[in-house]
């Protein structure tokens, strides 16, 4: 799942882009529920926050490259241990959601 730091709920909510933020908070909750339901079947579910990426959405002022934004996605799909599941990650590390 590709989420956003704007979906963070545990440490406070932002008043910026509320509908987008709510959709990402919901995505993080879905990640947790699917993790509980599917891990025992060998299906690993995680959500990642790529950060503010230079893209059509992030614009050229964004602080992260496409490669930095994609790194955790590629790592989870290829090299991450299967002990990492049901997490919200950025830069290959769990972050609060």
SETOR-232899 format. One line per field, with one value per residue (C-alpha): x, y, z; chain; residue number from 1; residue in one letter. Coordinates in steps of 0.05 Angstrom, whole numbers. Example, Ala and Ser with C-alpha at 12.3 -4.5 7.8 and 13.67 -1.06 7.14 Angstrom:
<recs>
X: (246;273)
Y: (-90;-21)
Z: (156;143)
unit: (A;A)
pos: (1;2)
code: (A;S)
</recs>
This chain:
<recs>
X: (0;27;4;27;51;-14;-48;-14;-65;-32;11;-41;-77;-65;-115;-81;-120;-169;-202;-134;-110;-172;-163;-91;-110;-162;-110;-65;-122;-138;-64;-70;-134;-109;-44;-83;-125;-72;-5;-25;-37;33;11;51;17;52;41;96;103;149;155;149;174;191;135;73;39;97;124;196;203;195;254;259;278;235;289;285;209;210;266;223;173;226;260;195;180;249;294;258;250;180;180;163;87;30;76;76;146;190;263;257;239;172;139;79;12)
Y: (0;69;116;184;218;257;192;193;191;169;231;281;301;356;406;403;365;332;285;261;253;213;167;153;142;92;58;50;19;-28;-49;-69;-108;-144;-160;-195;-234;-253;-262;-332;-348;-325;-259;-199;-131;-65;9;57;132;153;224;288;264;305;282;309;308;331;384;404;435;367;345;272;240;186;136;155;150;82;51;22;-5;-42;-67;-94;-130;-160;-163;-147;-202;-231;-213;-142;-141;-96;-37;35;49;104;94;20;37;34;102;118;122)
Z: (0;-17;38;62;125;120;140;207;262;327;337;312;250;200;174;105;51;99;48;22;94;114;54;75;148;123;79;140;180;122;122;195;185;123;158;214;164;113;147;171;97;79;49;74;77;92;77;58;58;2;29;-11;-79;-141;-186;-221;-153;-109;-157;-168;-99;-66;-24;-47;-113;-146;-128;-54;-56;-89;-48;8;-42;-81;-17;11;-55;-61;-1;64;115;121;194;172;163;182;186;161;135;107;89;107;179;215;229;271;237)
unit: (A;A;A;A;A;A;A;A;A;A;A;A;A;A;A;A;A;A;A;A;A;A;A;A;A;A;A;A;A;A;A;A;A;A;A;A;A;A;A;A;A;A;A;A;A;A;A;A;A;A;A;A;A;A;A;A;A;A;A;A;A;A;A;A;A;A;A;A;A;A;A;A;A;A;A;A;A;A;A;A;A;A;A;A;A;A;A;A;A;A;A;A;A;A;A;A;A)
pos: (1;2;3;4;5;6;7;8;9;10;11;12;13;14;15;16;17;18;19;20;21;22;23;24;25;26;27;28;29;30;31;32;33;34;35;36;37;38;39;40;41;42;43;44;45;46;47;48;49;50;51;52;53;54;55;56;57;58;59;60;61;62;63;64;65;66;67;68;69;70;71;72;73;74;75;76;77;78;79;80;81;82;83;84;85;86;87;88;89;90;91;92;93;94;95;96;97)
code: (X;X;X;X;X;X;X;X;X;X;X;X;X;X;X;X;X;X;X;X;X;X;X;X;X;X;X;X;X;X;X;X;X;X;X;X;X;X;X;X;X;X;X;X;X;X;X;X;X;X;X;X;X;X;X;X;X;X;X;X;X;X;X;X;X;X;X;X;X;X;X;X;X;X;X;X;X;X;X;X;X;X;X;X;X;X;X;X;X;X;X;X;X;X;X;X;X)
</recs>
